């Protein structure tokens, strides 16, 4: 009888350890996925001053638009947490969209090689951000699901493992990537 009780207790301990390790594994994956997003966002932030400087040389009297981009960049850089980051990134995307709309009004700007290079870099970074966001949100979904379902929710509560926020862009109009193809006629 004692042997059966010990065996059942051992199975319960092994079960709790396995569930805990699964939750911790997902938590670490969330942290890693967020780091990937952070790296891509940093690349984007580093690109913005070069883009603003290039546009400023050709469209200096568009100062308000360019200041809006810089302000949106600074807000996005200082935002913390996925929800706040998502909102700030949406505003930065809108501001960048306005900068690229300026290129339509200034054909000489479209012809500048550095501007074209910055457009291409931004397009690649936007793709990388989208892929990183998709992966992060998938891992967050898995972690949040595991925390919500029985019996792993008991283990999560016992060890204080909390769910994570998704990284989403809030406004539907901000969900579109900036259009960066100005090579041909419209």
C-alpha positions as CSV (number, residue, x, y, z in Angstrom):
1,X,0.0,0.0,0.0
2,X,2.8,2.4,0.9
3,X,4.5,1.6,-2.4
4,X,1.4,2.6,-4.4
5,X,1.1,5.9,-2.5
6,X,4.7,6.7,-3.1
7,X,4.4,5.8,-6.8
8,X,1.3,8.0,-7.2
9,X,3.0,10.9,-5.4
10,X,6.1,10.4,-7.6
11,X,3.8,10.5,-10.7
12,X,2.2,13.7,-9.4
13,X,5.6,15.4,-8.8
14,X,6.8,14.4,-12.3
15,X,3.6,15.7,-13.8
16,X,3.9,19.0,-12.0
17,X,7.6,19.3,-13.0
18,X,6.8,18.6,-16.6
19,X,4.0,21.2,-16.7
20,X,6.1,23.8,-15.0
21,X,9.0,23.2,-17.4
22,X,6.6,23.5,-20.3
23,X,5.3,26.8,-19.0
24,X,8.9,28.1,-18.4
25,X,9.9,27.0,-21.9
26,X,7.0,29.0,-23.4
27,X,7.9,32.0,-21.2
28,X,11.5,31.9,-22.4
29,X,10.3,31.6,-26.0
30,X,8.2,34.7,-25.5
31,X,11.2,36.6,-24.2
32,X,13.3,35.5,-27.1
33,X,10.6,36.4,-29.6
34,X,10.2,39.8,-28.1
35,X,13.9,40.3,-28.3
36,X,13.7,39.5,-32.1
37,X,11.0,42.2,-32.5
38,X,13.1,44.7,-30.5
39,X,16.1,44.1,-32.8
40,X,14.0,44.7,-35.9
41,X,12.4,47.8,-34.4
42,X,15.9,49.2,-33.4
43,X,17.0,48.7,-37.1
44,X,13.9,50.7,-38.1
45,X,14.5,53.4,-35.6
46,X,18.1,53.7,-36.8
47,X,16.9,54.1,-40.4
48,X,14.5,57.0,-39.7
49,X,17.0,59.8,-39.1
50,X,18.8,58.9,-42.4
51,X,15.4,59.0,-44.2
52,X,14.5,62.3,-42.6
53,X,17.8,63.8,-43.5
54,X,17.6,62.7,-47.1
55,X,14.0,64.0,-47.5
56,X,14.9,67.2,-45.7
57,X,17.5,68.0,-48.4
58,X,14.9,67.9,-51.1
59,X,11.8,69.0,-49.3
60,X,13.0,71.4,-46.6
61,X,9.7,73.3,-46.4
62,X,7.9,70.0,-45.3
63,X,9.3,70.6,-41.8
64,X,6.1,69.7,-40.0
65,X,5.9,66.3,-41.6
66,X,9.5,65.5,-40.9
67,X,9.2,66.7,-37.3
68,X,6.1,64.4,-37.0
69,X,8.2,61.4,-38.1
70,X,11.0,62.2,-35.6
71,X,8.4,62.7,-32.8
72,X,6.7,59.4,-33.7
73,X,10.1,57.6,-33.7
74,X,10.9,59.0,-30.3
75,X,7.5,57.9,-28.9
76,X,7.9,54.4,-30.4
77,X,11.4,54.1,-28.9
78,X,10.2,55.1,-25.4
79,X,7.1,52.9,-25.4
80,X,7.2,49.9,-23.2
81,X,5.2,46.7,-23.4
82,X,3.7,45.1,-26.5
83,X,0.4,47.1,-26.4
84,X,2.1,50.5,-26.0
85,X,4.7,49.5,-28.6
86,X,2.0,48.4,-31.0
87,X,0.2,51.7,-30.7
88,X,3.4,53.8,-31.1
89,X,4.6,51.7,-34.0
90,X,1.2,52.3,-35.7
91,X,1.8,56.1,-35.4
92,X,5.3,55.7,-36.7
93,X,4.1,53.8,-39.7
94,X,1.5,56.5,-40.4
95,X,4.2,59.2,-40.2
96,X,6.5,57.2,-42.5
97,X,3.6,56.8,-45.0
98,X,3.4,60.6,-45.1
99,X,7.1,60.9,-45.8
100,X,6.8,58.5,-48.7
101,X,3.8,60.4,-50.0
102,X,6.1,63.4,-50.2
103,X,8.2,61.6,-52.7
104,X,5.3,61.7,-55.1
105,X,5.3,65.5,-54.9
106,X,9.1,65.7,-55.4
107,X,10.2,63.6,-58.4
108,X,13.9,64.6,-57.9
109,X,13.7,62.9,-54.5
110,X,12.6,59.7,-56.0
111,X,15.6,59.8,-58.3
112,X,18.1,60.0,-55.4
113,X,19.9,56.7,-54.9
114,X,20.2,57.0,-51.1
115,X,16.4,57.6,-50.9
116,X,15.7,54.5,-53.0
117,X,18.2,52.5,-50.9
118,X,16.4,53.7,-47.7
119,X,13.1,52.7,-49.1
120,X,14.3,49.2,-49.9
121,X,15.9,48.9,-46.5
122,X,12.7,50.0,-44.8
123,X,10.7,47.5,-46.9
124,X,13.0,44.6,-45.8
125,X,12.8,45.8,-42.1
126,X,9.0,46.0,-42.3
127,X,8.9,42.4,-43.6
128,X,11.2,41.2,-40.8
129,X,9.1,43.0,-38.2
130,X,6.0,41.4,-39.6
131,X,7.5,37.9,-39.4
132,X,8.9,38.6,-35.9
133,X,5.5,39.9,-34.7
134,X,3.8,36.8,-36.2
135,X,6.1,34.5,-34.4
136,X,5.9,36.4,-31.1
137,X,2.1,36.4,-31.2
138,X,2.0,32.7,-31.9
139,X,4.2,32.0,-28.9
140,X,2.2,34.3,-26.7
141,X,-1.0,32.5,-27.9
142,X,0.5,29.2,-26.9
143,X,1.6,30.5,-23.5
144,X,-1.7,32.2,-22.7
145,X,-3.6,29.1,-23.8
146,X,-1.5,26.9,-21.6
147,X,-2.0,29.2,-18.6
148,X,-5.8,29.3,-19.2
149,X,-6.4,25.5,-19.5
150,X,-6.8,23.0,-16.7
151,X,-4.6,21.6,-15.1
152,X,-1.7,23.8,-16.2
153,X,-3.5,26.9,-15.0
154,X,-3.1,25.6,-11.4
155,X,0.7,25.2,-11.9
156,X,0.9,28.7,-13.5
157,X,-1.0,30.3,-10.6
158,X,1.1,28.4,-8.0
159,X,4.4,29.7,-9.6
160,X,3.1,33.1,-10.6
161,X,3.5,32.6,-14.3
162,X,1.4,35.3,-16.0
163,X,0.1,35.7,-19.6
164,X,1.6,38.1,-22.1
165,X,0.1,40.8,-24.2
166,X,0.0,40.4,-28.0
167,X,1.9,42.8,-30.2
168,X,-0.8,44.3,-32.3
169,X,-1.3,47.5,-34.3
170,X,-4.5,49.0,-33.0
171,X,-6.0,51.1,-35.9
172,X,-7.1,49.2,-39.1
173,X,-5.6,52.0,-41.3
174,X,-2.2,51.5,-39.6
175,X,-2.1,47.8,-40.4
176,X,-0.8,48.5,-43.9
177,X,2.9,48.7,-44.5
178,X,4.2,52.0,-45.9
179,X,4.2,52.0,-49.7
180,X,7.8,52.2,-50.6
181,X,7.8,51.6,-54.4
182,X,8.3,54.9,-56.2
183,X,10.5,53.7,-59.0
184,X,7.8,53.9,-61.8
185,X,5.0,56.2,-62.8
186,X,1.9,56.1,-60.7
